[in-house]
Amino acid sequence: MTPMHPPIFLVEDNPVDVDLTLRAFQRRKLVNAVVVARDGEEALDWLAKWEAGEPRPAVILLDLNLPKVDGLSVLKALKTHPDLQRIPVVVLTTSKEDRDISTAYALGANSYIVKPVAFDNFMDVAQQIELYWCLTNEPPR
């Protein structure tokens, strides 16, 4: 059974960015829980948990510059997994490199957002993520 408010899965190793993201969603009074993986290996460990019945996220927010396993490898694993490939993945990273953007979309990213630095700008990003991916978007059943 899918929870009424599926979680948001944040894959981010920078503690400041994790805190910024959690505070932005908290300030928005987001009803979806936010689950955090702090490196690529921890993110990949969730694939088995979702297969075993843990609630699948409404959206995955994925940094590219991760320790242990990089974000593009995590994205590839998600988008080639037959049961998980439909989970929307928003790349949320500091990289503006054309190579990273092209590769992310080629691997199946649903969106690519360059991290804003100011908290107010990040609040706008959090609002857009919440409104679109958690409220407006109709995921496959």
N, CA, C and O atoms as CSV, one atom per row, in Angstrom:
chain,resi,resn,atom,element,x,y,z
A,1,MET,N,N,0.837,-1.181,0.000
A,1,MET,CA,C,0.000,0.000,0.000
A,1,MET,C,C,0.884,1.248,0.000
A,1,MET,O,O,1.841,1.335,0.769
A,2,THR,N,N,0.566,2.192,-0.849
A,2,THR,CA,C,1.317,3.441,-0.934
A,2,THR,C,C,0.826,4.403,0.141
A,2,THR,O,O,-0.380,4.597,0.287
A,3,PRO,N,N,1.754,5.017,0.907
A,3,PRO,CA,C,1.304,5.968,1.918
A,3,PRO,C,C,0.646,7.177,1.265
A,3,PRO,O,O,0.928,7.510,0.114
A,4,MET,N,N,-0.238,7.830,2.023
A,4,MET,CA,C,-0.944,8.988,1.489
A,4,MET,C,C,0.032,10.109,1.112
A,4,MET,O,O,-0.180,10.820,0.130
A,5,HIS,N,N,1.086,10.256,1.889
A,5,HIS,CA,C,2.100,11.262,1.619
A,5,HIS,C,C,3.455,10.562,1.553
A,5,HIS,O,O,4.169,10.494,2.553
A,6,PRO,N,N,3.813,10.039,0.372
A,6,PRO,CA,C,5.083,9.329,0.275
A,6,PRO,C,C,6.252,10.259,0.598
A,6,PRO,O,O,6.161,11.471,0.400
A,7,PRO,N,N,7.337,9.693,1.090
A,7,PRO,CA,C,8.462,10.541,1.495
A,7,PRO,C,C,9.178,11.169,0.305
A,7,PRO,O,O,9.014,10.760,-0.844
A,8,ILE,N,N,9.970,12.167,0.626
A,8,ILE,CA,C,10.942,12.724,-0.309
A,8,ILE,C,C,12.271,12.107,0.094
A,8,ILE,O,O,12.608,12.075,1.278
A,9,PHE,N,N,13.025,11.620,-0.873
A,9,PHE,CA,C,14.315,10.987,-0.596
A,9,PHE,C,C,15.409,11.949,-1.025
A,9,PHE,O,O,15.553,12.247,-2.211
A,10,LEU,N,N,16.177,12.432,-0.063
A,10,LEU,CA,C,17.259,13.381,-0.307
A,10,LEU,C,C,18.589,12.651,-0.227
A,10,LEU,O,O,18.909,12.043,0.795
A,11,VAL,N,N,19.361,12.711,-1.296
A,11,VAL,CA,C,20.698,12.106,-1.315
A,11,VAL,C,C,21.697,13.261,-1.357
A,11,VAL,O,O,21.905,13.889,-2.394
A,12,GLU,N,N,22.307,13.523,-0.200
A,12,GLU,CA,C,23.162,14.709,-0.051
A,12,GLU,C,C,24.189,14.448,1.044
A,12,GLU,O,O,23.832,14.036,2.147
A,13,ASP,N,N,25.459,14.684,0.743
A,13,ASP,CA,C,26.513,14.447,1.732
A,13,ASP,C,C,26.903,15.695,2.514
A,13,ASP,O,O,27.493,15.581,3.588
A,14,ASN,N,N,26.593,16.866,2.010
A,14,ASN,CA,C,26.998,18.097,2.684
A,14,ASN,C,C,26.017,18.408,3.817
A,14,ASN,O,O,24.844,18.671,3.552
A,15,PRO,N,N,26.477,18.384,5.080
A,15,PRO,CA,C,25.571,18.617,6.216
A,15,PRO,C,C,24.877,19.978,6.154
A,15,PRO,O,O,23.734,20.107,6.591
A,16,VAL,N,N,25.548,20.982,5.623
A,16,VAL,CA,C,24.937,22.311,5.496
A,16,VAL,C,C,23.780,22.272,4.505
A,16,VAL,O,O,22.724,22.854,4.751
A,17,ASP,N,N,23.982,21.583,3.383
A,17,ASP,CA,C,22.914,21.471,2.381
A,17,ASP,C,C,21.759,20.604,2.884
A,17,ASP,O,O,20.599,20.882,2.580
A,18,VAL,N,N,22.068,19.557,3.650
A,18,VAL,CA,C,21.003,18.745,4.251
A,18,VAL,C,C,20.169,19.618,5.175
A,18,VAL,O,O,18.941,19.616,5.099
A,19,ASP,N,N,20.842,20.366,6.051
A,19,ASP,CA,C,20.145,21.239,6.988
A,19,ASP,C,C,19.320,22.291,6.256
A,19,ASP,O,O,18.173,22.550,6.623
A,20,LEU,N,N,19.896,22.895,5.230
A,20,LEU,CA,C,19.190,23.910,4.442
A,20,LEU,C,C,17.929,23.323,3.816
A,20,LEU,O,O,16.869,23.947,3.843
A,21,THR,N,N,18.047,22.130,3.256
A,21,THR,CA,C,16.904,21.474,2.616
A,21,THR,C,C,15.823,21.145,3.638
A,21,THR,O,O,14.645,21.429,3.419
A,22,LEU,N,N,16.227,20.547,4.752
A,22,LEU,CA,C,15.247,20.193,5.785
A,22,LEU,C,C,14.561,21.434,6.352
A,22,LEU,O,O,13.351,21.422,6.575
A,23,ARG,N,N,15.325,22.509,6.588
A,23,ARG,CA,C,14.720,23.746,7.102
A,23,ARG,C,C,13.762,24.358,6.083
A,23,ARG,O,O,12.705,24.868,6.452
A,24,ALA,N,N,14.126,24.308,4.811
A,24,ALA,CA,C,13.255,24.871,3.777
A,24,ALA,C,C,11.934,24.110,3.718
A,24,ALA,O,O,10.869,24.722,3.647
A,25,PHE,N,N,11.997,22.782,3.745
A,25,PHE,CA,C,10.764,21.993,3.717
A,25,PHE,C,C,9.974,22.166,5.012
A,25,PHE,O,O,8.744,22.217,4.985
A,26,GLN,N,N,10.663,22.256,6.133
A,26,GLN,CA,C,9.986,22.461,7.417
A,26,GLN,C,C,9.253,23.800,7.426
A,26,GLN,O,O,8.115,23.892,7.887
A,27,ARG,N,N,9.906,24.821,6.922
A,27,ARG,CA,C,9.276,26.139,6.864
A,27,ARG,C,C,8.063,26.130,5.947
A,27,ARG,O,O,7.111,26.881,6.158
A,28,ARG,N,N,8.100,25.273,4.924
A,28,ARG,CA,C,6.957,25.145,4.008
A,28,ARG,C,C,5.854,24.285,4.618
A,28,ARG,O,O,4.771,24.158,4.046
A,29,LYS,N,N,6.137,23.687,5.798
A,29,LYS,CA,C,5.189,22.788,6.463
A,29,LYS,C,C,4.841,21.591,5.575
A,29,LYS,O,O,3.689,21.166,5.489
A,30,LEU,N,N,5.868,21.069,4.926
A,30,LEU,CA,C,5.728,19.907,4.064
A,30,LEU,C,C,5.201,18.718,4.869
A,30,LEU,O,O,5.741,18.399,5.928
A,31,VAL,N,N,4.161,18.068,4.376
A,31,VAL,CA,C,3.594,16.914,5.087
A,31,VAL,C,C,4.371,15.631,4.786
A,31,VAL,O,O,4.300,14.676,5.560
A,32,ASN,N,N,5.102,15.595,3.687
A,32,ASN,CA,C,5.888,14.424,3.334
A,32,ASN,C,C,7.128,14.358,4.222
A,32,ASN,O,O,7.805,15.365,4.428
A,33,ALA,N,N,7.418,13.181,4.742
A,33,ALA,CA,C,8.665,12.998,5.485
A,33,ALA,C,C,9.831,13.133,4.511
A,33,ALA,O,O,9.683,12.857,3.321
A,34,VAL,N,N,10.974,13.551,5.007
A,34,VAL,CA,C,12.185,13.613,4.196
A,34,VAL,C,C,13.163,12.587,4.748
A,34,VAL,O,O,13.580,12.664,5.904
A,35,VAL,N,N,13.521,11.628,3.907
A,35,VAL,CA,C,14.485,10.595,4.265
A,35,VAL,C,C,15.813,10.998,3.639
A,35,VAL,O,O,15.862,11.366,2.465
A,36,VAL,N,N,16.898,10.930,4.423
A,36,VAL,CA,C,18.200,11.397,3.945
A,36,VAL,C,C,19.179,10.232,3.834
A,36,VAL,O,O,19.322,9.430,4.757
A,37,ALA,N,N,19.847,10.157,2.690
A,37,ALA,CA,C,21.001,9.274,2.502
A,37,ALA,C,C,22.199,10.200,2.331
A,37,ALA,O,O,22.148,11.138,1.536
A,38,ARG,N,N,23.278,9.944,3.073
A,38,ARG,CA,C,24.402,10.890,3.107
A,38,ARG,C,C,25.564,10.522,2.193
A,38,ARG,O,O,26.592,11.199,2.201
A,39,ASP,N,N,25.416,9.467,1.411
A,39,ASP,CA,C,26.392,9.150,0.365
A,39,ASP,C,C,25.724,8.223,-0.645
A,39,ASP,O,O,24.617,7.733,-0.421
A,40,GLY,N,N,26.419,7.990,-1.768
A,40,GLY,CA,C,25.832,7.176,-2.823
A,40,GLY,C,C,25.605,5.734,-2.436
A,40,GLY,O,O,24.636,5.116,-2.876
A,41,GLU,N,N,26.489,5.189,-1.616
A,41,GLU,CA,C,26.331,3.809,-1.169
A,41,GLU,C,C,25.080,3.652,-0.306
A,41,GLU,O,O,24.326,2.692,-0.465
A,42,GLU,N,N,24.866,4.590,0.598
A,42,GLU,CA,C,23.662,4.564,1.447
A,42,GLU,C,C,22.406,4.693,0.584
A,42,GLU,O,O,21.391,4.053,0.855
A,43,ALA,N,N,22.483,5.524,-0.457
A,43,ALA,CA,C,21.338,5.668,-1.361
A,43,ALA,C,C,21.033,4.341,-2.060
A,43,ALA,O,O,19.873,3.942,-2.167
A,44,LEU,N,N,22.068,3.671,-2.527
A,44,LEU,CA,C,21.858,2.390,-3.221
A,44,LEU,C,C,21.312,1.321,-2.280
A,44,LEU,O,O,20.590,0.425,-2.718
A,45,ASP,N,N,21.650,1.404,-0.983
A,45,ASP,CA,C,21.112,0.453,-0.007
A,45,ASP,C,C,19.590,0.533,0.071
A,45,ASP,O,O,18.936,-0.446,0.431
A,46,TRP,N,N,19.030,1.676,-0.258
A,46,TRP,CA,C,17.577,1.852,-0.206
A,46,TRP,C,C,16.851,1.076,-1.297
A,46,TRP,O,O,15.666,0.778,-1.149
A,47,LEU,N,N,17.530,0.744,-2.381
A,47,LEU,CA,C,16.857,-0.011,-3.439
A,47,LEU,C,C,16.286,-1.313,-2.889
A,47,LEU,O,O,15.145,-1.665,-3.189
A,48,ALA,N,N,17.066,-2.028,-2.088
A,48,ALA,CA,C,16.588,-3.284,-1.491
A,48,ALA,C,C,15.458,-3.025,-0.496
A,48,ALA,O,O,14.526,-3.823,-0.393
A,49,LYS,N,N,15.538,-1.912,0.238
A,49,LYS,CA,C,14.480,-1.583,1.204
A,49,LYS,C,C,13.163,-1.314,0.473
A,49,LYS,O,O,12.102,-1.749,0.922
A,50,TRP,N,N,13.231,-0.599,-0.653
A,50,TRP,CA,C,12.012,-0.334,-1.427
A,50,TRP,C,C,11.473,-1.625,-2.032
A,50,TRP,O,O,10.260,-1.833,-2.069
A,51,GLU,N,N,12.357,-2.485,-2.502
A,51,GLU,CA,C,11.918,-3.781,-3.030
A,51,GLU,C,C,11.217,-4.591,-1.953
A,51,GLU,O,O,10.287,-5.344,-2.242
A,52,ALA,N,N,11.665,-4.437,-0.697
A,52,ALA,CA,C,11.107,-5.200,0.431
A,52,ALA,C,C,9.824,-4.576,0.983
A,52,ALA,O,O,9.225,-5.122,1.910
A,53,GLY,N,N,9.394,-3.438,0.426
A,53,GLY,CA,C,8.113,-2.882,0.832
A,53,GLY,C,C,8.154,-1.549,1.561
A,53,GLY,O,O,7.100,-1.007,1.894
A,54,GLU,N,N,9.340,-1.003,1.822
A,54,GLU,CA,C,9.391,0.348,2.406
A,54,GLU,C,C,8.700,1.306,1.438
A,54,GLU,O,O,8.790,1.128,0.223
A,55,PRO,N,N,8.005,2.330,1.970
A,55,PRO,CA,C,7.329,3.285,1.081
A,55,PRO,C,C,8.309,3.939,0.103
A,55,PRO,O,O,9.345,4.475,0.496
A,56,ARG,N,N,7.956,3.878,-1.153
A,56,ARG,CA,C,8.787,4.498,-2.195
A,56,ARG,C,C,8.560,5.998,-2.194
A,56,ARG,O,O,7.454,6.465,-1.921
A,57,PRO,N,N,9.606,6.752,-2.500
A,57,PRO,CA,C,9.476,8.210,-2.431
A,57,PRO,C,C,8.652,8.797,-3.568
A,57,PRO,O,O,8.541,8.222,-4.650
A,58,ALA,N,N,8.080,9.961,-3.284
A,58,ALA,CA,C,7.378,10.722,-4.324
A,58,ALA,C,C,8.381,11.254,-5.326
A,58,ALA,O,O,8.101,11.338,-6.522
A,59,VAL,N,N,9.568,11.618,-4.817
A,59,VAL,CA,C,10.629,12.185,-5.650
A,59,VAL,C,C,11.956,11.952,-4.940
A,59,VAL,O,O,12.022,11.906,-3.712
A,60,ILE,N,N,13.007,11.806,-5.734
A,60,ILE,CA,C,14.365,11.688,-5.199
A,60,ILE,C,C,15.118,12.945,-5.584
A,60,ILE,O,O,15.178,13.305,-6.760
A,61,LEU,N,N,15.699,13.619,-4.586
A,61,LEU,CA,C,16.551,14.779,-4.817
A,61,LEU,C,C,17.984,14.283,-4.713
A,61,LEU,O,O,18.415,13.859,-3.640
A,62,LEU,N,N,18.719,14.331,-5.799
A,62,LEU,CA,C,20.010,13.659,-5.892
A,62,LEU,C,C,21.141,14.624,-6.197
A,62,LEU,O,O,21.152,15.288,-7.234
A,63,ASP,N,N,22.097,14.691,-5.270
A,63,ASP,CA,C,23.332,15.431,-5.527
A,63,ASP,C,C,24.215,14.560,-6.408
A,63,ASP,O,O,24.103,13.335,-6.372
A,64,LEU,N,N,25.090,15.172,-7.196
A,64,LEU,CA,C,25.989,14.392,-8.045
A,64,LEU,C,C,27.326,14.113,-7.376
A,64,LEU,O,O,27.904,13.042,-7.559
A,65,ASN,N,N,27.816,15.071,-6.605
A,65,ASN,CA,C,29.144,14.965,-5.998
A,65,ASN,C,C,29.038,14.282,-4.642
A,65,ASN,O,O,28.979,14.939,-3.603
A,66,LEU,N,N,29.015,12.955,-4.670
A,66,LEU,CA,C,28.820,12.158,-3.456
A,66,LEU,C,C,30.035,11.284,-3.182
A,66,LEU,O,O,30.717,10.856,-4.112
A,67,PRO,N,N,30.309,11.015,-1.897
A,67,PRO,CA,C,31.362,10.049,-1.585
A,67,PRO,C,C,30.876,8.614,-1.802
A,67,PRO,O,O,29.675,8.353,-1.875
A,68,LYS,N,N,31.819,7.712,-1.900
A,68,LYS,CA,C,31.629,6.265,-2.040
A,68,LYS,C,C,31.102,5.885,-3.418
A,68,LYS,O,O,31.771,5.151,-4.146
A,69,VAL,N,N,29.915,6.370,-3.796
A,69,VAL,CA,C,29.354,6.128,-5.133
A,69,VAL,C,C,28.814,7.474,-5.623
A,69,VAL,O,O,28.020,8.115,-4.935
A,70,ASP,N,N,29.248,7.900,-6.814
A,70,ASP,CA,C,28.825,9.216,-7.302
A,70,ASP,C,C,27.348,9.220,-7.713
A,70,ASP,O,O,26.750,8.172,-7.955
A,71,GLY,N,N,26.785,10.418,-7.785
A,71,GLY,CA,C,25.364,10.579,-8.066
A,71,GLY,C,C,24.935,10.042,-9.420
A,71,GLY,O,O,23.827,9.521,-9.549
A,72,LEU,N,N,25.782,10.157,-10.428
A,72,LEU,CA,C,25.408,9.637,-11.741
A,72,LEU,C,C,25.293,8.114,-11.709
A,72,LEU,O,O,24.450,7.544,-12.403
A,73,SER,N,N,26.127,7.453,-10.915
A,73,SER,CA,C,26.025,5.993,-10.771
A,73,SER,C,C,24.741,5.610,-10.030
A,73,SER,O,O,24.099,4.612,-10.357
A,74,VAL,N,N,24.379,6.412,-9.036
A,74,VAL,CA,C,23.119,6.179,-8.314
A,74,VAL,C,C,21.946,6.362,-9.273
A,74,VAL,O,O,21.022,5.549,-9.298
A,75,LEU,N,N,21.989,7.424,-10.055
A,75,LEU,CA,C,20.931,7.691,-11.032
A,75,LEU,C,C,20.798,6.530,-12.016
A,75,LEU,O,O,19.688,6.084,-12.309
A,76,LYS,N,N,21.923,6.044,-12.523
A,76,LYS,CA,C,21.896,4.919,-13.468
A,76,LYS,C,C,21.272,3.684,-12.826
A,76,LYS,O,O,20.462,3.000,-13.453
A,77,ALA,N,N,21.643,3.397,-11.583
A,77,ALA,CA,C,21.082,2.227,-10.889
A,77,ALA,C,C,19.576,2.362,-10.721
A,77,ALA,O,O,18.840,1.391,-10.897
A,78,LEU,N,N,19.115,3.560,-10.382
A,78,LEU,CA,C,17.678,3.784,-10.213
A,78,LEU,C,C,16.928,3.638,-11.531
A,78,LEU,O,O,15.895,2.972,-11.598
A,79,LYS,N,N,17.449,4.258,-12.561
A,79,LYS,CA,C,16.726,4.316,-13.828
A,79,LYS,C,C,16.839,3.041,-14.653
A,79,LYS,O,O,16.142,2.895,-15.658
A,80,THR,N,N,17.714,2.106,-14.242
A,80,THR,CA,C,17.769,0.811,-14.929
A,80,THR,C,C,17.093,-0.279,-14.108
A,80,THR,O,O,17.015,-1.428,-14.544
A,81,HIS,N,N,16.604,0.074,-12.925
A,81,HIS,CA,C,15.910,-0.895,-12.076
A,81,HIS,C,C,14.456,-0.992,-12.549
A,81,HIS,O,O,13.750,0.016,-12.566
A,82,PRO,N,N,14.002,-2.185,-12.933
A,82,PRO,CA,C,12.663,-2.296,-13.521
A,82,PRO,C,C,11.517,-1.839,-12.612
A,82,PRO,O,O,10.502,-1.354,-13.112
A,83,ASP,N,N,11.657,-1.983,-11.294
A,83,ASP,CA,C,10.570,-1.600,-10.392
A,83,ASP,C,C,10.689,-0.177,-9.856
A,83,ASP,O,O,9.733,0.350,-9.288
A,84,LEU,N,N,11.837,0.443,-10.027
A,84,LEU,CA,C,12.055,1.762,-9.419
A,84,LEU,C,C,12.293,2.866,-10.444
A,84,LEU,O,O,12.378,4.038,-10.077
A,85,GLN,N,N,12.400,2.514,-11.705
A,85,GLN,CA,C,12.783,3.488,-12.727
A,85,GLN,C,C,11.768,4.615,-12.931
A,85,GLN,O,O,12.100,5.651,-13.507
A,86,ARG,N,N,10.548,4.420,-12.466
A,86,ARG,CA,C,9.538,5.472,-12.648
A,86,ARG,C,C,9.543,6.514,-11.533
A,86,ARG,O,O,8.847,7.525,-11.634
A,87,ILE,N,N,10.315,6.284,-10.473
A,87,ILE,CA,C,10.395,7.286,-9.410
A,87,ILE,C,C,11.097,8.513,-9.990
A,87,ILE,O,O,12.208,8.393,-10.507
A,88,PRO,N,N,10.475,9.681,-9.915
A,88,PRO,CA,C,11.117,10.876,-10.474
A,88,PRO,C,C,12.390,11.230,-9.712
A,88,PRO,O,O,12.429,11.191,-8.482
A,89,VAL,N,N,13.426,11.575,-10.469
A,89,VAL,CA,C,14.700,11.978,-9.881
A,89,VAL,C,C,15.010,13.402,-10.325
A,89,VAL,O,O,15.105,13.697,-11.516
A,90,VAL,N,N,15.165,14.279,-9.328
A,90,VAL,CA,C,15.565,15.660,-9.577
A,90,VAL,C,C,17.019,15.779,-9.134
A,90,VAL,O,O,17.330,15.634,-7.951
A,91,VAL,N,N,17.896,16.040,-10.082
A,91,VAL,CA,C,19.291,16.272,-9.738
A,91,VAL,C,C,19.362,17.680,-9.145
A,91,VAL,O,O,18.937,18.656,-9.764
A,92,LEU,N,N,19.906,17.760,-7.936
A,92,LEU,CA,C,20.023,19.022,-7.203
A,92,LEU,C,C,21.483,19.145,-6.812
A,92,LEU,O,O,21.919,18.559,-5.821
A,93,THR,N,N,22.239,19.907,-7.589
A,93,THR,CA,C,23.690,19.897,-7.456
A,93,THR,C,C,24.286,21.275,-7.716
A,93,THR,O,O,23.601,22.179,-8.196
A,94,THR,N,N,25.555,21.423,-7.398
A,94,THR,CA,C,26.254,22.687,-7.671
A,94,THR,C,C,26.844,22.699,-9.075
A,94,THR,O,O,27.271,23.750,-9.552
A,95,SER,N,N,26.875,21.549,-9.744
A,95,SER,CA,C,27.529,21.447,-11.044
A,95,SER,C,C,26.692,22.077,-12.158
A,95,SER,O,O,25.525,21.737,-12.356
A,96,LYS,N,N,27.326,23.004,-12.876
A,96,LYS,CA,C,26.710,23.588,-14.064
A,96,LYS,C,C,27.371,23.036,-15.328
A,96,LYS,O,O,27.149,23.550,-16.424
A,97,GLU,N,N,28.180,21.993,-15.172
A,97,GLU,CA,C,28.925,21.416,-16.298
A,97,GLU,C,C,27.963,20.828,-17.326
A,97,GLU,O,O,27.082,20.039,-16.983
A,98,ASP,N,N,28.137,21.216,-18.584
A,98,ASP,CA,C,27.305,20.666,-19.661
A,98,ASP,C,C,27.375,19.145,-19.679
A,98,ASP,O,O,26.368,18.480,-19.922
A,99,ARG,N,N,28.560,18.590,-19.421
A,99,ARG,CA,C,28.743,17.138,-19.423
A,99,ARG,C,C,27.842,16.488,-18.370
A,99,ARG,O,O,27.193,15.479,-18.647
A,100,ASP,N,N,27.800,17.065,-17.157
A,100,ASP,CA,C,26.971,16.499,-16.091
A,100,ASP,C,C,25.487,16.614,-16.436
A,100,ASP,O,O,24.718,15.676,-16.223
A,101,ILE,N,N,25.097,17.755,-16.963
A,101,ILE,CA,C,23.689,17.963,-17.327
A,101,ILE,C,C,23.268,16.970,-18.409
A,101,ILE,O,O,22.234,16.312,-18.288
A,102,SER,N,N,24.075,16.865,-19.467
A,102,SER,CA,C,23.755,15.947,-20.567
A,102,SER,C,C,23.707,14.499,-20.094
A,102,SER,O,O,22.799,13.749,-20.451
A,103,THR,N,N,24.700,14.112,-19.283
A,103,THR,CA,C,24.751,12.733,-18.797
A,103,THR,C,C,23.564,12.431,-17.894
A,103,THR,O,O,22.965,11.360,-17.991
A,104,ALA,N,N,23.220,13.370,-17.015
A,104,ALA,CA,C,22.083,13.156,-16.108
A,104,ALA,C,C,20.797,12.927,-16.897
A,104,ALA,O,O,20.042,12.001,-16.598
A,105,TYR,N,N,20.546,13.755,-17.892
A,105,TYR,CA,C,19.331,13.563,-18.696
A,105,TYR,C,C,19.396,12.277,-19.519
A,105,TYR,O,O,18.385,11.592,-19.678
A,106,ALA,N,N,20.578,11.946,-20.041
A,106,ALA,CA,C,20.721,10.711,-20.820
A,106,ALA,C,C,20.442,9.481,-19.948
A,106,ALA,O,O,19.943,8.466,-20.434
A,107,LEU,N,N,20.769,9.585,-18.661
A,107,LEU,CA,C,20.525,8.466,-17.741
A,107,LEU,C,C,19.091,8.431,-17.208
A,107,LEU,O,O,18.711,7.483,-16.520
A,108,GLY,N,N,18.293,9.459,-17.521
A,108,GLY,CA,C,16.883,9.427,-17.140
A,108,GLY,C,C,16.460,10.411,-16.068
A,108,GLY,O,O,15.358,10.293,-15.533
A,109,ALA,N,N,17.312,11.390,-15.733
A,109,ALA,CA,C,16.897,12.404,-14.759
A,109,ALA,C,C,15.632,13.099,-15.254
A,109,ALA,O,O,15.474,13.339,-16.451
A,110,ASN,N,N,14.740,13.417,-14.332
A,110,ASN,CA,C,13.497,14.096,-14.695
A,110,ASN,C,C,13.646,15.609,-14.668
A,110,ASN,O,O,12.872,16.328,-15.299
A,111,SER,N,N,14.647,16.089,-13.936
A,111,SER,CA,C,14.888,17.520,-13.825
A,111,SER,C,C,16.312,17.726,-13.339
A,111,SER,O,O,16.893,16.846,-12.703
A,112,TYR,N,N,16.873,18.892,-13.640
A,112,TYR,CA,C,18.240,19.217,-13.221
A,112,TYR,C,C,18.215,20.637,-12.689
A,112,TYR,O,O,17.929,21.582,-13.425
A,113,ILE,N,N,18.514,20.782,-11.408
A,113,ILE,CA,C,18.479,22.096,-10.765
A,113,ILE,C,C,19.852,22.369,-10.162
A,113,ILE,O,O,20.398,21.548,-9.425
A,114,VAL,N,N,20.400,23.541,-10.490
A,114,VAL,CA,C,21.655,23.961,-9.871
A,114,VAL,C,C,21.294,24.600,-8.541
A,114,VAL,O,O,20.439,25.484,-8.471
A,115,LYS,N,N,21.963,24.136,-7.477
A,115,LYS,CA,C,21.654,24.603,-6.120
A,115,LYS,C,C,21.804,26.104,-6.008
A,115,LYS,O,O,22.819,26.673,-6.410
A,116,PRO,N,N,20.786,26.739,-5.458
A,116,PRO,CA,C,20.925,28.163,-5.120
A,116,PRO,C,C,21.709,28.286,-3.812
A,116,PRO,O,O,21.706,27.366,-2.994
A,117,VAL,N,N,22.361,29.394,-3.624
A,117,VAL,CA,C,23.169,29.586,-2.429
A,117,VAL,C,C,22.356,30.228,-1.304
A,117,VAL,O,O,22.447,29.797,-0.154
A,118,ALA,N,N,21.576,31.237,-1.618
A,118,ALA,CA,C,20.821,31.964,-0.591
A,118,ALA,C,C,19.611,31.152,-0.125
A,118,ALA,O,O,18.953,30.484,-0.923
A,119,PHE,N,N,19.329,31.221,1.176
A,119,PHE,CA,C,18.211,30.463,1.748
A,119,PHE,C,C,16.886,30.851,1.095
A,119,PHE,O,O,16.064,29.976,0.822
A,120,ASP,N,N,16.660,32.131,0.841
A,120,ASP,CA,C,15.400,32.562,0.219
A,120,ASP,C,C,15.239,31.936,-1.164
A,120,ASP,O,O,14.139,31.527,-1.538
A,121,ASN,N,N,16.320,31.861,-1.913
A,121,ASN,CA,C,16.252,31.214,-3.226
A,121,ASN,C,C,15.966,29.726,-3.073
A,121,ASN,O,O,15.229,29.136,-3.862
A,122,PHE,N,N,16.561,29.130,-2.045
A,122,PHE,CA,C,16.310,27.710,-1.828
A,122,PHE,C,C,14.874,27.474,-1.400
A,122,PHE,O,O,14.296,26.441,-1.740
A,123,MET,N,N,14.286,28.399,-0.668
A,123,MET,CA,C,12.867,28.290,-0.302
A,123,MET,C,C,12.002,28.216,-1.565
A,123,MET,O,O,11.030,27.462,-1.612
A,124,ASP,N,N,12.357,28.992,-2.574
A,124,ASP,CA,C,11.621,28.945,-3.841
A,124,ASP,C,C,11.736,27.563,-4.480
A,124,ASP,O,O,10.752,27.021,-4.983
A,125,VAL,N,N,12.951,26.996,-4.458
A,125,VAL,CA,C,13.156,25.658,-5.022
A,125,VAL,C,C,12.337,24.631,-4.239
A,125,VAL,O,O,11.690,23.769,-4.833
A,126,ALA,N,N,12.366,24.721,-2.911
A,126,ALA,CA,C,11.600,23.784,-2.078
A,126,ALA,C,C,10.108,23.885,-2.387
A,126,ALA,O,O,9.419,22.868,-2.473
A,127,GLN,N,N,9.615,25.099,-2.551
A,127,GLN,CA,C,8.197,25.294,-2.874
A,127,GLN,C,C,7.867,24.654,-4.221
A,127,GLN,O,O,6.846,23.980,-4.355
A,128,GLN,N,N,8.723,24.863,-5.210
A,128,GLN,CA,C,8.465,24.286,-6.531
A,128,GLN,C,C,8.485,22.764,-6.479
A,128,GLN,O,O,7.644,22.109,-7.095
A,129,ILE,N,N,9.440,22.200,-5.749
A,129,ILE,CA,C,9.516,20.738,-5.626
A,129,ILE,C,C,8.258,20.214,-4.952
A,129,ILE,O,O,7.642,19.258,-5.424
A,130,GLU,N,N,7.881,20.845,-3.851
A,130,GLU,CA,C,6.685,20.404,-3.126
A,130,GLU,C,C,5.443,20.513,-3.999
A,130,GLU,O,O,4.688,19.550,-4.128
A,131,LEU,N,N,5.230,21.676,-4.596
A,131,LEU,CA,C,4.006,21.892,-5.366
A,131,LEU,C,C,3.918,20.952,-6.565
A,131,LEU,O,O,2.859,20.385,-6.834
A,132,TYR,N,N,5.019,20.787,-7.280
A,132,TYR,CA,C,4.944,19.955,-8.471
A,132,TYR,C,C,5.010,18.467,-8.154
A,132,TYR,O,O,4.092,17.719,-8.491
A,133,TRP,N,N,6.105,18.027,-7.497
A,133,TRP,CA,C,6.346,16.593,-7.340
A,133,TRP,C,C,5.489,15.948,-6.264
A,133,TRP,O,O,5.191,14.757,-6.353
A,134,CYS,N,N,5.080,16.713,-5.240
A,134,CYS,CA,C,4.310,16.114,-4.143
A,134,CYS,C,C,2.805,16.370,-4.252
A,134,CYS,O,O,2.016,15.604,-3.698
A,135,LEU,N,N,2.396,17.422,-4.949
A,135,LEU,CA,C,0.977,17.747,-5.017
A,135,LEU,C,C,0.392,17.640,-6.426
A,135,LEU,O,O,-0.674,17.051,-6.604
A,136,THR,N,N,1.068,18.197,-7.423
A,136,THR,CA,C,0.511,18.274,-8.770
A,136,THR,C,C,0.731,17.010,-9.575
A,136,THR,O,O,-0.195,16.490,-10.198
A,137,ASN,N,N,1.968,16.513,-9.559
A,137,ASN,CA,C,2.331,15.356,-10.372
A,137,ASN,C,C,1.515,14.130,-9.973
A,137,ASN,O,O,1.325,13.859,-8.787
A,138,GLU,N,N,1.040,13.399,-10.965
A,138,GLU,CA,C,0.305,12.147,-10.729
A,138,GLU,C,C,1.225,10.993,-11.102
A,138,GLU,O,O,1.417,10.721,-12.288
A,139,PRO,N,N,1.807,10.299,-10.103
A,139,PRO,CA,C,2.745,9.227,-10.405
A,139,PRO,C,C,2.028,7.971,-10.887
A,139,PRO,O,O,0.836,7.793,-10.638
A,140,PRO,N,N,2.768,7.098,-11.583
A,140,PRO,CA,C,2.147,5.827,-11.991
A,140,PRO,C,C,1.856,4.975,-10.754
A,140,PRO,O,O,2.575,5.055,-9.758
A,141,ARG,N,N,0.838,4.190,-10.817
A,141,ARG,CA,C,0.450,3.322,-9.689
A,141,ARG,C,C,1.126,1.983,-9.819
A,141,ARG,O,O,0.934,1.109,-8.974
